[in-house]
Structure formats: structure tokens, C-alpha cells
């Protein structure tokens, strides 16, 4: 099963970038994502 063909890699990369930006900016925001 290849994640790169399904768009999962893009989704996970976007979550990682969002996590980084939230931490850098000191945000108290919590993001919940469901991946089925």
C-alpha cells in the first residue's frame, strides 16, 4: 500500500507544518484530524 498515491503523504505533511506553525506562534489551538 503506497501512501504517496493516495494523498496521505500530502495530508500528513500539512498536519506536520500546521503543528510546527502552531508551536512557533505559541497558539493554544488544538487541531483534531481523523484519518480513515
QUIUR-V404103 format. One record per residue. RES is the residue in one small letter. PSI is psi as a letter, one per 30 degrees, with the letter a starting at -180 (* if undefined). D_FIRST is the distance of its C-alpha to the first C-alpha in Angstrom with 2 decimals. Layout:
BEGIN
<<RES/PSI/D_FIRST> <RES/PSI/D_FIRST>>
END
This chain:
BEGIN
<<x/k/0.00> <x/j/3.80> <x/e/6.44> <x/f/9.11> <x/f/8.76> <x/f/9.19> <x/f/12.11> <x/e/11.13> <x/e/12.28> <x/e/15.50> <x/e/16.05> <x/e/15.81> <x/e/17.99> <x/e/20.44> <x/e/20.77> <x/e/21.44> <x/e/24.05> <x/e/25.58> <x/e/25.90> <x/e/27.59> <x/e/29.95> <x/e/30.92> <x/e/31.79> <x/e/33.73> <x/f/35.71> <x/h/36.44> <x/k/35.20> <x/g/35.50> <x/k/32.90> <x/k/30.01> <x/k/26.78> <x/k/24.51> <x/k/21.05> <x/k/18.93> <x/j/15.17> <x/*/13.99>>
END
